[in-house]
């Protein structure tokens, strides 16, 4: 377990002590979120020029913070979460602005076809049978799921981040 230090929290009228972890590399997000934890609101900290994550993603990440971090200040939690995101982005994507920031907002209505969403919400065999177009093999079915505009944006994003960076890197070595 990472060592902790006590930090006097002066944000309240009553001075309270909170546990603030030393930022050790062994601190990692938990696999299962804490269902009882009420996360902070991060809607005011998302900057479209620096953040590729929606505020809801930070809230979900906060539920997965190690127990030592749950009582840290909002600022310290945000720094920790941003470090995790930064460390897990693919190398070519670092420092590249997203071409389509809406791809990172994770809004199902923007990604999935209405018929697919109805089938998911219906959650019955009949609702899924309504969207199945073809049986490819025994127990393998085909059905439309993603909006064409989403697929196009995703491909544009992929080629911008990976192909452009690779081509630019190769051209500088020639």
VMD Tcl script that builds the backbone (N, CA, C; Angstrom):
set m [mol new atoms 522]
animate dup $m
set s [atomselect $m all]
$s set {name element resname resid chain x y z} {
  {N N UNK 1 A 0.838 -1.176 0.000}
  {CA C UNK 1 A 0.000 0.000 0.000}
  {C C UNK 1 A 0.885 1.241 0.000}
  {N N UNK 2 A 0.470 2.248 -0.724}
  {CA C UNK 2 A 1.250 3.474 -0.835}
  {C C UNK 2 A 1.215 4.240 0.481}
  {N N UNK 3 A 2.308 4.889 0.839}
  {CA C UNK 3 A 2.302 5.706 2.046}
  {C C UNK 3 A 1.354 6.886 1.871}
  {N N UNK 4 A 0.814 7.364 2.973}
  {CA C UNK 4 A -0.085 8.510 2.919}
  {C C UNK 4 A 0.422 9.591 3.847}
  {N N UNK 5 A 0.006 10.801 3.567}
  {CA C UNK 5 A 0.339 11.917 4.435}
  {C C UNK 5 A -0.955 12.631 4.782}
  {N N UNK 6 A -0.986 13.268 5.908}
  {CA C UNK 6 A -2.171 14.013 6.295}
  {C C UNK 6 A -2.050 15.422 5.756}
  {N N UNK 7 A -3.126 15.909 5.191}
  {CA C UNK 7 A -3.136 17.231 4.603}
  {C C UNK 7 A -4.305 17.999 5.199}
  {N N UNK 8 A -4.040 19.171 5.711}
  {CA C UNK 8 A -5.101 19.957 6.310}
  {C C UNK 8 A -5.931 20.589 5.194}
  {N N UNK 9 A -7.223 20.318 5.191}
  {CA C UNK 9 A -8.117 20.822 4.162}
  {C C UNK 9 A -8.723 22.125 4.666}
  {N N UNK 10 A -8.382 23.238 4.046}
  {CA C UNK 10 A -8.861 24.548 4.495}
  {C C UNK 10 A -10.056 25.027 3.681}
  {N N UNK 11 A -10.656 24.151 2.897}
  {CA C UNK 11 A -11.755 24.586 2.043}
  {C C UNK 11 A -13.069 24.724 2.814}
  {N N UNK 12 A -13.145 24.203 4.001}
  {CA C UNK 12 A -14.369 24.294 4.801}
  {C C UNK 12 A -14.122 25.248 5.971}
  {N N UNK 13 A -15.219 25.733 6.561}
  {CA C UNK 13 A -15.064 26.587 7.740}
  {C C UNK 13 A -14.397 25.801 8.859}
  {N N UNK 14 A -14.866 24.601 9.084}
  {CA C UNK 14 A -14.229 23.746 10.082}
  {C C UNK 14 A -13.035 23.096 9.420}
  {N N UNK 15 A -11.886 23.308 9.993}
  {CA C UNK 15 A -10.697 22.701 9.407}
  {C C UNK 15 A -10.751 21.198 9.650}
  {N N UNK 16 A -10.667 20.444 8.560}
  {CA C UNK 16 A -10.741 18.997 8.653}
  {C C UNK 16 A -9.473 18.402 8.084}
  {N N UNK 17 A -9.170 17.207 8.536}
  {CA C UNK 17 A -8.024 16.484 8.009}
  {C C UNK 17 A -8.514 15.506 6.968}
  {N N UNK 18 A -7.814 15.414 5.879}
  {CA C UNK 18 A -8.145 14.405 4.877}
  {C C UNK 18 A -6.883 13.636 4.538}
  {N N UNK 19 A -7.077 12.433 4.075}
  {CA C UNK 19 A -5.947 11.599 3.707}
  {C C UNK 19 A -5.609 11.870 2.250}
  {N N UNK 20 A -4.382 12.290 1.986}
  {CA C UNK 20 A -3.937 12.578 0.635}
  {C C UNK 20 A -2.750 11.682 0.333}
  {N N UNK 21 A -2.858 10.840 -0.680}
  {CA C UNK 21 A -1.772 9.897 -0.951}
  {C C UNK 21 A -0.568 10.570 -1.593}
  {N N UNK 22 A 0.599 10.040 -1.316}
  {CA C UNK 22 A 1.754 10.395 -2.111}
  {C C UNK 22 A 1.547 9.686 -3.439}
  {N N UNK 23 A 1.842 10.335 -4.537}
  {CA C UNK 23 A 1.538 9.770 -5.849}
  {C C UNK 23 A 2.558 8.708 -6.210}
  {N N UNK 24 A 2.255 7.504 -5.813}
  {CA C UNK 24 A 3.114 6.370 -6.076}
  {C C UNK 24 A 2.661 5.676 -7.351}
  {N N UNK 25 A 3.591 5.182 -8.153}
  {CA C UNK 25 A 3.188 4.529 -9.401}
  {C C UNK 25 A 2.396 3.245 -9.193}
  {N N UNK 26 A 2.466 2.649 -7.996}
  {CA C UNK 26 A 1.733 1.404 -7.794}
  {C C UNK 26 A 0.237 1.622 -7.592}
  {N N UNK 27 A -0.197 2.879 -7.416}
  {CA C UNK 27 A -1.623 3.148 -7.296}
  {C C UNK 27 A -2.274 2.978 -8.656}
  {N N UNK 28 A -3.310 2.162 -8.708}
  {CA C UNK 28 A -3.995 1.878 -9.966}
  {C C UNK 28 A -5.505 1.937 -9.739}
  {N N UNK 29 A -6.232 2.098 -10.823}
  {CA C UNK 29 A -7.682 2.066 -10.735}
  {C C UNK 29 A -8.139 0.657 -10.383}
  {N N UNK 30 A -9.226 0.583 -9.628}
  {CA C UNK 30 A -9.798 -0.724 -9.294}
  {C C UNK 30 A -10.607 -1.248 -10.475}
  {N N UNK 31 A -10.683 -2.547 -10.592}
  {CA C UNK 31 A -11.449 -3.167 -11.675}
  {C C UNK 31 A -12.941 -2.922 -11.468}
  {N N UNK 32 A -13.405 -3.060 -10.224}
  {CA C UNK 32 A -14.824 -2.904 -9.924}
  {C C UNK 32 A -15.048 -1.568 -9.222}
  {N N UNK 33 A -16.010 -0.773 -9.700}
  {CA C UNK 33 A -16.265 0.531 -9.082}
  {C C UNK 33 A -16.890 0.386 -7.701}
  {N N UNK 34 A -16.720 1.422 -6.893}
  {CA C UNK 34 A -17.358 1.477 -5.579}
  {C C UNK 34 A -18.774 2.003 -5.795}
  {N N UNK 35 A -19.798 1.160 -5.668}
  {CA C UNK 35 A -21.159 1.597 -5.977}
  {C C UNK 35 A -21.699 2.631 -4.993}
  {N N UNK 36 A -21.124 2.709 -3.806}
  {CA C UNK 36 A -21.614 3.641 -2.794}
  {C C UNK 36 A -20.967 5.020 -2.889}
  {N N UNK 37 A -19.882 5.125 -3.651}
  {CA C UNK 37 A -19.167 6.398 -3.733}
  {C C UNK 37 A -19.902 7.366 -4.654}
  {N N UNK 38 A -20.094 8.598 -4.187}
  {CA C UNK 38 A -20.705 9.646 -4.999}
  {C C UNK 38 A -19.568 10.506 -5.551}
  {N N UNK 39 A -19.339 10.458 -6.865}
  {CA C UNK 39 A -18.196 11.186 -7.430}
  {C C UNK 39 A -18.445 12.684 -7.538}
  {N N UNK 40 A -17.360 13.403 -7.699}
  {CA C UNK 40 A -17.410 14.847 -7.909}
  {C C UNK 40 A -18.025 15.139 -9.281}
  {N N UNK 41 A -18.409 16.393 -9.487}
  {CA C UNK 41 A -18.897 16.838 -10.799}
  {C C UNK 41 A -17.706 17.402 -11.568}
  {N N UNK 42 A -17.433 16.845 -12.740}
  {CA C UNK 42 A -16.283 17.284 -13.540}
  {C C UNK 42 A -16.707 18.030 -14.797}
  {N N UNK 43 A -17.964 18.441 -14.887}
  {CA C UNK 43 A -18.432 19.094 -16.109}
  {C C UNK 43 A -17.739 20.431 -16.357}
  {N N UNK 44 A -17.218 21.059 -15.326}
  {CA C UNK 44 A -16.571 22.359 -15.512}
  {C C UNK 44 A -15.091 22.250 -15.864}
  {N N UNK 45 A -14.515 21.067 -15.802}
  {CA C UNK 45 A -13.072 20.943 -16.047}
  {C C UNK 45 A -12.740 20.395 -17.417}
  {N N UNK 46 A -13.739 19.956 -18.163}
  {CA C UNK 46 A -13.465 19.373 -19.471}
  {C C UNK 46 A -13.238 20.489 -20.477}
  {N N UNK 47 A -12.049 20.479 -21.051}
  {CA C UNK 47 A -11.655 21.449 -22.058}
  {C C UNK 47 A -11.538 20.700 -23.376}
  {N N UNK 48 A -12.332 21.066 -24.394}
  {CA C UNK 48 A -12.282 20.313 -25.649}
  {C C UNK 48 A -10.911 20.321 -26.318}
  {N N UNK 49 A -10.068 21.275 -25.968}
  {CA C UNK 49 A -8.747 21.328 -26.592}
  {C C UNK 49 A -7.725 20.429 -25.902}
  {N N UNK 50 A -7.978 20.062 -24.634}
  {CA C UNK 50 A -7.012 19.223 -23.924}
  {C C UNK 50 A -7.586 17.891 -23.483}
  {N N UNK 51 A -8.888 17.797 -23.317}
  {CA C UNK 51 A -9.510 16.570 -22.828}
  {C C UNK 51 A -10.255 15.870 -23.952}
  {N N UNK 52 A -10.056 14.580 -24.041}
  {CA C UNK 52 A -10.803 13.790 -25.015}
  {C C UNK 52 A -11.875 12.963 -24.321}
  {N N UNK 53 A -12.024 13.128 -23.018}
  {CA C UNK 53 A -13.002 12.354 -22.258}
  {C C UNK 53 A -14.168 13.225 -21.822}
  {N N UNK 54 A -15.319 12.616 -21.742}
  {CA C UNK 54 A -16.502 13.300 -21.247}
  {C C UNK 54 A -16.441 13.370 -19.721}
  {N N UNK 55 A -17.136 14.343 -19.104}
  {CA C UNK 55 A -17.157 14.436 -17.636}
  {C C UNK 55 A -17.639 13.150 -16.976}
  {N N UNK 56 A -18.567 12.454 -17.621}
  {CA C UNK 56 A -19.081 11.201 -17.060}
  {C C UNK 56 A -17.987 10.142 -16.948}
  {N N UNK 57 A -17.022 10.189 -17.858}
  {CA C UNK 57 A -15.921 9.229 -17.815}
  {C C UNK 57 A -15.058 9.478 -16.589}
  {N N UNK 58 A -14.800 10.762 -16.282}
  {CA C UNK 58 A -14.043 11.070 -15.067}
  {C C UNK 58 A -14.808 10.621 -13.828}
  {N N UNK 59 A -16.134 10.790 -13.847}
  {CA C UNK 59 A -16.933 10.355 -12.697}
  {C C UNK 59 A -16.855 8.843 -12.521}
  {N N UNK 60 A -16.909 8.113 -13.633}
  {CA C UNK 60 A -16.785 6.653 -13.544}
  {C C UNK 60 A -15.387 6.261 -13.066}
  {N N UNK 61 A -14.375 6.967 -13.549}
  {CA C UNK 61 A -13.012 6.673 -13.098}
  {C C UNK 61 A -12.874 6.930 -11.603}
  {N N UNK 62 A -13.516 7.999 -11.123}
  {CA C UNK 62 A -13.415 8.304 -9.688}
  {C C UNK 62 A -13.987 7.167 -8.850}
  {N N UNK 63 A -15.050 6.540 -9.314}
  {CA C UNK 63 A -15.626 5.407 -8.572}
  {C C UNK 63 A -14.648 4.228 -8.505}
  {N N UNK 64 A -13.675 4.219 -9.389}
  {CA C UNK 64 A -12.698 3.136 -9.447}
  {C C UNK 64 A -11.354 3.508 -8.813}
  {N N UNK 65 A -11.267 4.690 -8.221}
  {CA C UNK 65 A -10.013 5.097 -7.587}
  {C C UNK 65 A -9.683 4.190 -6.414}
  {N N UNK 66 A -8.399 4.042 -6.109}
  {CA C UNK 66 A -8.027 3.287 -4.912}
  {C C UNK 66 A -8.636 3.954 -3.677}
  {N N UNK 67 A -8.943 3.185 -2.652}
  {CA C UNK 67 A -9.580 3.752 -1.457}
  {C C UNK 67 A -8.826 4.943 -0.874}
  {N N UNK 68 A -7.479 4.933 -0.937}
  {CA C UNK 68 A -6.703 6.036 -0.376}
  {C C UNK 68 A -6.994 7.362 -1.092}
  {N N UNK 69 A -7.384 7.283 -2.359}
  {CA C UNK 69 A -7.605 8.503 -3.137}
  {C C UNK 69 A -9.020 9.050 -3.031}
  {N N UNK 70 A -9.964 8.248 -2.575}
  {CA C UNK 70 A -11.348 8.699 -2.562}
  {C C UNK 70 A -11.556 9.925 -1.680}
  {N N UNK 71 A -10.721 10.090 -0.659}
  {CA C UNK 71 A -10.866 11.246 0.231}
  {C C UNK 71 A -9.912 12.372 -0.128}
  {N N UNK 72 A -9.181 12.251 -1.225}
  {CA C UNK 72 A -8.285 13.319 -1.671}
  {C C UNK 72 A -9.123 14.474 -2.213}
  {N N UNK 73 A -8.486 15.600 -2.429}
  {CA C UNK 73 A -9.214 16.744 -2.982}
  {C C UNK 73 A -9.603 16.452 -4.427}
  {N N UNK 74 A -10.598 17.173 -4.895}
  {CA C UNK 74 A -11.067 17.013 -6.274}
  {C C UNK 74 A -9.925 17.256 -7.250}
  {N N UNK 75 A -9.127 18.261 -6.998}
  {CA C UNK 75 A -8.004 18.594 -7.874}
  {C C UNK 75 A -6.989 17.452 -7.939}
  {N N UNK 76 A -6.671 16.863 -6.802}
  {CA C UNK 76 A -5.702 15.763 -6.777}
  {C C UNK 76 A -6.246 14.527 -7.477}
  {N N UNK 77 A -7.553 14.269 -7.302}
  {CA C UNK 77 A -8.151 13.137 -8.006}
  {C C UNK 77 A -8.101 13.359 -9.518}
  {N N UNK 78 A -8.401 14.578 -9.943}
  {CA C UNK 78 A -8.384 14.890 -11.376}
  {C C UNK 78 A -6.982 14.752 -11.953}
  {N N UNK 79 A -5.981 15.219 -11.215}
  {CA C UNK 79 A -4.598 15.073 -11.684}
  {C C UNK 79 A -4.229 13.603 -11.847}
  {N N UNK 80 A -4.610 12.793 -10.887}
  {CA C UNK 80 A -4.321 11.360 -10.947}
  {C C UNK 80 A -5.014 10.720 -12.150}
  {N N UNK 81 A -6.286 11.042 -12.353}
  {CA C UNK 81 A -7.034 10.445 -13.460}
  {C C UNK 81 A -6.483 10.898 -14.810}
  {N N UNK 82 A -6.129 12.168 -14.918}
  {CA C UNK 82 A -5.552 12.655 -16.184}
  {C C UNK 82 A -4.210 11.996 -16.467}
  {N N UNK 83 A -3.442 11.736 -15.424}
  {CA C UNK 83 A -2.155 11.052 -15.633}
  {C C UNK 83 A -2.395 9.644 -16.173}
  {N N UNK 84 A -3.398 8.968 -15.648}
  {CA C UNK 84 A -3.719 7.627 -16.134}
  {C C UNK 84 A -4.134 7.682 -17.605}
  {N N UNK 85 A -5.004 8.616 -17.942}
  {CA C UNK 85 A -5.455 8.739 -19.327}
  {C C UNK 85 A -4.266 9.050 -20.236}
  {N N UNK 86 A -3.447 9.987 -19.833}
  {CA C UNK 86 A -2.277 10.373 -20.642}
  {C C UNK 86 A -1.331 9.190 -20.835}
  {N N UNK 87 A -1.130 8.395 -19.802}
  {CA C UNK 87 A -0.217 7.261 -19.898}
  {C C UNK 87 A -0.766 6.107 -20.733}
  {N N UNK 88 A -2.074 6.079 -20.951}
  {CA C UNK 88 A -2.662 4.964 -21.690}
  {C C UNK 88 A -3.090 5.320 -23.103}
  {N N UNK 89 A -2.909 6.565 -23.507}
  {CA C UNK 89 A -3.186 6.891 -24.899}
  {C C UNK 89 A -2.082 6.314 -25.769}
  {N N UNK 90 A -2.399 5.854 -26.965}
  {CA C UNK 90 A -1.337 5.392 -27.851}
  {C C UNK 90 A -0.382 6.536 -28.158}
  {N N UNK 91 A 0.885 6.240 -28.298}
  {CA C UNK 91 A 1.910 7.267 -28.493}
  {C C UNK 91 A 1.604 8.225 -29.631}
  {N N UNK 92 A 1.159 7.772 -30.814}
  {CA C UNK 92 A 0.904 8.729 -31.877}
  {C C UNK 92 A -0.219 9.699 -31.558}
  {N N UNK 93 A -1.142 9.310 -30.665}
  {CA C UNK 93 A -2.286 10.164 -30.374}
  {C C UNK 93 A -1.942 11.296 -29.420}
  {N N UNK 94 A -0.846 11.188 -28.687}
  {CA C UNK 94 A -0.510 12.229 -27.730}
  {C C UNK 94 A -0.204 13.514 -28.475}
  {N N UNK 95 A -0.822 14.592 -28.036}
  {CA C UNK 95 A -0.562 15.893 -28.631}
  {C C UNK 95 A -1.314 16.145 -29.925}
  {N N UNK 96 A -2.133 15.217 -30.374}
  {CA C UNK 96 A -2.902 15.412 -31.595}
  {C C UNK 96 A -4.332 15.709 -31.204}
  {N N UNK 97 A -4.864 16.771 -31.735}
  {CA C UNK 97 A -6.246 17.143 -31.444}
  {C C UNK 97 A -7.187 16.173 -32.143}
  {N N UNK 98 A -8.260 15.770 -31.482}
  {CA C UNK 98 A -9.213 14.887 -32.164}
  {C C UNK 98 A -9.887 15.610 -33.317}
  {N N UNK 99 A -10.064 14.913 -34.404}
  {CA C UNK 99 A -10.753 15.458 -35.562}
  {C C UNK 99 A -12.245 15.563 -35.272}
  {N N UNK 100 A -12.773 14.585 -34.567}
  {CA C UNK 100 A -14.193 14.539 -34.207}
  {C C UNK 100 A -14.319 14.324 -32.698}
  {N N UNK 101 A -14.297 15.394 -31.884}
  {CA C UNK 101 A -14.366 15.235 -30.419}
  {C C UNK 101 A -15.621 14.504 -29.954}
  {N N UNK 102 A -16.690 14.561 -30.729}
  {CA C UNK 102 A -17.930 13.892 -30.316}
  {C C UNK 102 A -17.768 12.374 -30.226}
  {N N UNK 103 A -16.767 11.819 -30.897}
  {CA C UNK 103 A -16.517 10.385 -30.788}
  {C C UNK 103 A -16.142 9.987 -29.369}
  {N N UNK 104 A -15.569 10.895 -28.620}
  {CA C UNK 104 A -15.073 10.594 -27.280}
  {C C UNK 104 A -16.095 10.910 -26.196}
  {N N UNK 105 A -17.270 11.342 -26.575}
  {CA C UNK 105 A -18.311 11.678 -25.599}
  {C C UNK 105 A -19.140 10.459 -25.213}
  {N N UNK 106 A -19.042 9.395 -25.985}
  {CA C UNK 106 A -19.705 8.125 -25.695}
  {C C UNK 106 A -21.221 8.280 -25.537}
  {N N UNK 107 A -21.857 8.918 -26.513}
  {CA C UNK 107 A -23.309 9.055 -26.516}
  {C C UNK 107 A -23.891 7.965 -27.418}
  {N N UNK 108 A -24.565 6.955 -26.852}
  {CA C UNK 108 A -25.066 5.833 -27.655}
  {C C UNK 108 A -25.966 6.270 -28.812}
  {N N UNK 109 A -26.768 7.316 -28.629}
  {CA C UNK 109 A -27.667 7.755 -29.691}
  {C C UNK 109 A -26.894 8.273 -30.903}
  {N N UNK 110 A -25.674 8.733 -30.690}
  {CA C UNK 110 A -24.844 9.211 -31.800}
  {C C UNK 110 A -24.167 8.065 -32.535}
  {N N UNK 111 A -23.990 6.937 -31.892}
  {CA C UNK 111 A -23.234 5.820 -32.467}
  {C C UNK 111 A -24.135 4.751 -33.077}
  {N N UNK 112 A -25.180 4.376 -32.360}
  {CA C UNK 112 A -25.982 3.217 -32.723}
  {C C UNK 112 A -27.230 3.625 -33.501}
  {N N UNK 113 A -27.658 2.767 -34.385}
  {CA C UNK 113 A -28.901 2.973 -35.129}
  {C C UNK 113 A -30.083 2.871 -34.168}
  {N N UNK 114 A -31.157 3.636 -34.426}
  {CA C UNK 114 A -32.332 3.563 -33.545}
  {C C UNK 114 A -32.893 2.146 -33.429}
  {N N UNK 115 A -32.871 1.371 -34.522}
  {CA C UNK 115 A -33.397 -0.003 -34.466}
  {C C UNK 115 A -32.581 -0.863 -33.507}
  {N N UNK 116 A -31.265 -0.677 -33.483}
  {CA C UNK 116 A -30.411 -1.438 -32.568}
  {C C UNK 116 A -30.695 -1.034 -31.117}
  {N N UNK 117 A -30.838 0.275 -30.870}
  {CA C UNK 117 A -31.136 0.741 -29.510}
  {C C UNK 117 A -32.482 0.199 -29.023}
  {N N UNK 118 A -33.470 0.151 -29.934}
  {CA C UNK 118 A -34.777 -0.414 -29.547}
  {C C UNK 118 A -34.625 -1.889 -29.175}
  {N N UNK 119 A -33.838 -2.617 -29.937}
  {CA C UNK 119 A -33.648 -4.038 -29.644}
  {C C UNK 119 A -32.964 -4.229 -28.292}
  {N N UNK 120 A -31.961 -3.397 -28.010}
  {CA C UNK 120 A -31.254 -3.486 -26.727}
  {C C UNK 120 A -32.205 -3.148 -25.578}
  {N N UNK 121 A -32.962 -2.075 -25.744}
  {CA C UNK 121 A -33.888 -1.665 -24.680}
  {C C UNK 121 A -35.000 -2.691 -24.483}
  {N N UNK 122 A -35.442 -3.309 -25.598}
  {CA C UNK 122 A -36.478 -4.334 -25.498}
  {C C UNK 122 A -35.981 -5.563 -24.769}
  {N N UNK 123 A -34.728 -5.931 -25.024}
  {CA C UNK 123 A -34.060 -7.037 -24.347}
  {C C UNK 123 A -34.873 -8.339 -24.386}
  {N N UNK 124 A -35.484 -8.579 -25.548}
  {CA C UNK 124 A -36.210 -9.833 -25.732}
  {C C UNK 124 A -35.736 -10.481 -27.027}
  {N N UNK 125 A -36.003 -11.753 -27.165}
  {CA C UNK 125 A -35.635 -12.462 -28.400}
  {C C UNK 125 A -36.347 -11.831 -29.590}
  {N N UNK 126 A -37.602 -11.429 -29.414}
  {CA C UNK 126 A -38.370 -10.829 -30.507}
  {C C UNK 126 A -37.766 -9.498 -30.950}
  {N N UNK 127 A -37.321 -8.688 -29.982}
  {CA C UNK 127 A -36.754 -7.389 -30.354}
  {C C UNK 127 A -35.458 -7.562 -31.150}
  {N N UNK 128 A -34.697 -8.600 -30.843}
  {CA C UNK 128 A -33.470 -8.856 -31.607}
  {C C UNK 128 A -33.785 -9.495 -32.959}
  {N N UNK 129 A -34.796 -10.355 -33.011}
  {CA C UNK 129 A -35.166 -10.983 -34.277}
  {C C UNK 129 A -35.651 -9.941 -35.286}
  {N N UNK 130 A -36.212 -8.831 -34.790}
  {CA C UNK 130 A -36.687 -7.776 -35.688}
  {C C UNK 130 A -35.551 -7.113 -36.470}
  {N N UNK 131 A -34.346 -7.110 -35.921}
  {CA C UNK 131 A -33.247 -6.419 -36.611}
  {C C UNK 131 A -32.312 -7.363 -37.360}
  {N N UNK 132 A -32.442 -8.664 -37.149}
  {CA C UNK 132 A -31.542 -9.616 -37.811}
  {C C UNK 132 A -31.890 -9.696 -39.295}
  {N N UNK 133 A -30.871 -9.461 -40.130}
  {CA C UNK 133 A -31.066 -9.490 -41.577}
  {C C UNK 133 A -30.655 -10.814 -42.185}
  {N N UNK 134 A -29.707 -11.466 -41.570}
  {CA C UNK 134 A -29.132 -12.634 -42.215}
  {C C UNK 134 A -28.525 -13.553 -41.169}
  {N N UNK 135 A -28.691 -14.855 -41.395}
  {CA C UNK 135 A -28.032 -15.844 -40.563}
  {C C UNK 135 A -26.808 -16.293 -41.352}
  {N N UNK 136 A -25.626 -15.981 -40.843}
  {CA C UNK 136 A -24.392 -16.265 -41.565}
  {C C UNK 136 A -23.991 -17.726 -41.406}
  {N N UNK 137 A -24.143 -18.244 -40.230}
  {CA C UNK 137 A -23.821 -19.632 -39.905}
  {C C UNK 137 A -24.653 -19.982 -38.676}
  {N N UNK 138 A -24.683 -21.247 -38.287}
  {CA C UNK 138 A -25.437 -21.578 -37.075}
  {C C UNK 138 A -24.962 -20.735 -35.883}
  {N N UNK 139 A -25.882 -20.053 -35.260}
  {CA C UNK 139 A -25.633 -19.188 -34.088}
  {C C UNK 139 A -24.816 -17.943 -34.408}
  {N N UNK 140 A -24.676 -17.583 -35.689}
  {CA C UNK 140 A -23.987 -16.349 -36.087}
  {C C UNK 140 A -24.968 -15.522 -36.909}
  {N N UNK 141 A -25.297 -14.330 -36.411}
  {CA C UNK 141 A -26.301 -13.489 -37.038}
  {C C UNK 141 A -25.686 -12.155 -37.445}
  {N N UNK 142 A -26.254 -11.544 -38.485}
  {CA C UNK 142 A -25.808 -10.222 -38.934}
  {C C UNK 142 A -26.966 -9.247 -38.782}
  {N N UNK 143 A -26.653 -8.062 -38.291}
  {CA C UNK 143 A -27.669 -7.027 -38.160}
  {C C UNK 143 A -26.977 -5.668 -38.167}
  {N N UNK 144 A -27.667 -4.636 -38.636}
  {CA C UNK 144 A -27.079 -3.293 -38.629}
  {C C UNK 144 A -27.030 -2.758 -37.196}
  {N N UNK 145 A -25.911 -2.156 -36.839}
  {CA C UNK 145 A -25.738 -1.694 -35.474}
  {C C UNK 145 A -25.275 -0.239 -35.426}
  {N N UNK 146 A -24.260 0.132 -36.206}
  {CA C UNK 146 A -23.653 1.460 -36.116}
  {C C UNK 146 A -24.165 2.389 -37.207}
  {N N UNK 147 A -24.260 3.655 -36.855}
  {CA C UNK 147 A -24.652 4.679 -37.832}
  {C C UNK 147 A -23.513 4.852 -38.843}
  {N N UNK 148 A -23.823 4.981 -40.113}
  {CA C UNK 148 A -22.769 5.181 -41.120}
  {C C UNK 148 A -21.912 6.415 -40.851}
  {N N UNK 149 A -22.513 7.491 -40.357}
  {CA C UNK 149 A -21.739 8.706 -40.081}
  {C C UNK 149 A -20.732 8.457 -38.958}
  {N N UNK 150 A -21.108 7.639 -37.981}
  {CA C UNK 150 A -20.170 7.289 -36.915}
  {C C UNK 150 A -18.990 6.509 -37.489}
  {N N UNK 151 A -19.284 5.531 -38.343}
  {CA C UNK 151 A -18.206 4.729 -38.948}
  {C C UNK 151 A -17.257 5.620 -39.749}
  {N N UNK 152 A -17.814 6.561 -40.481}
  {CA C UNK 152 A -16.983 7.480 -41.277}
  {C C UNK 152 A -16.094 8.335 -40.372}
  {N N UNK 153 A -16.677 8.882 -39.296}
  {CA C UNK 153 A -15.872 9.697 -38.372}
  {C C UNK 153 A -14.789 8.850 -37.716}
  {N N UNK 154 A -15.116 7.635 -37.348}
  {CA C UNK 154 A -14.144 6.751 -36.711}
  {C C UNK 154 A -12.973 6.451 -37.645}
  {N N UNK 155 A -13.280 6.177 -38.892}
  {CA C UNK 155 A -12.216 5.920 -39.866}
  {C C UNK 155 A -11.361 7.174 -40.078}
  {N N UNK 156 A -11.996 8.332 -40.179}
  {CA C UNK 156 A -11.238 9.587 -40.323}
  {C C UNK 156 A -10.311 9.799 -39.138}
  {N N UNK 157 A -10.816 9.542 -37.948}
  {CA C UNK 157 A -10.022 9.717 -36.726}
  {C C UNK 157 A -8.837 8.753 -36.719}
  {N N UNK 158 A -9.099 7.515 -37.086}
  {CA C UNK 158 A -8.037 6.514 -37.108}
  {C C UNK 158 A -6.942 6.922 -38.097}
  {N N UNK 159 A -7.341 7.268 -39.310}
  {CA C UNK 159 A -6.330 7.606 -40.322}
  {C C UNK 159 A -5.583 8.874 -39.964}
  {N N UNK 160 A -6.263 9.829 -39.359}
  {CA C UNK 160 A -5.580 11.062 -38.959}
  {C C UNK 160 A -4.537 10.766 -37.887}
  {N N UNK 161 A -4.910 9.963 -36.894}
  {CA C UNK 161 A -4.005 9.730 -35.766}
  {C C UNK 161 A -2.863 8.794 -36.102}
  {N N UNK 162 A -3.148 7.728 -36.829}
  {CA C UNK 162 A -2.140 6.695 -37.003}
  {C C UNK 162 A -1.429 6.772 -38.349}
  {N N UNK 163 A -2.177 6.896 -39.409}
  {CA C UNK 163 A -1.533 6.905 -40.723}
  {C C UNK 163 A -0.770 8.195 -40.952}
  {N N UNK 164 A -1.369 9.332 -40.602}
  {CA C UNK 164 A -0.691 10.611 -40.800}
  {C C UNK 164 A 0.588 10.681 -39.969}
  {N N UNK 165 A 0.502 10.234 -38.715}
  {CA C UNK 165 A 1.689 10.280 -37.846}
  {C C UNK 165 A 2.774 9.344 -38.362}
  {N N UNK 166 A 2.377 8.175 -38.832}
  {CA C UNK 166 A 3.352 7.223 -39.338}
  {C C UNK 166 A 4.014 7.762 -40.596}
  {N N UNK 167 A 3.214 8.335 -41.493}
  {CA C UNK 167 A 3.769 8.885 -42.733}
  {C C UNK 167 A 4.693 10.046 -42.419}
  {N N UNK 168 A 4.291 10.913 -41.502}
  {CA C UNK 168 A 5.126 12.062 -41.152}
  {C C UNK 168 A 6.422 11.592 -40.518}
  {N N UNK 169 A 6.362 10.576 -39.658}
  {CA C UNK 169 A 7.579 10.050 -39.014}
  {C C UNK 169 A 8.490 9.423 -40.057}
  {N N UNK 170 A 7.905 8.692 -41.017}
  {CA C UNK 170 A 8.727 8.078 -42.061}
  {C C UNK 170 A 9.346 9.102 -42.983}
  {N N UNK 171 A 8.637 10.203 -43.255}
  {CA C UNK 171 A 9.180 11.202 -44.163}
  {C C UNK 171 A 10.319 11.983 -43.531}
  {N N UNK 172 A 10.350 12.094 -42.209}
  {CA C UNK 172 A 11.437 12.834 -41.563}
  {C C UNK 172 A 12.701 11.999 -41.472}
  {N N UNK 173 A 12.564 10.667 -41.548}
  {CA C UNK 173 A 13.747 9.814 -41.474}
  {C C UNK 173 A 14.393 9.624 -42.829}
  {N N UNK 174 A 13.688 9.989 -43.915}
  {CA C UNK 174 A 14.239 9.789 -45.268}
  {C C UNK 174 A 15.243 10.843 -45.607}
}
mol reanalyze $m
mol bondsrecalc $m
mol representation Tube
mol addrep $m
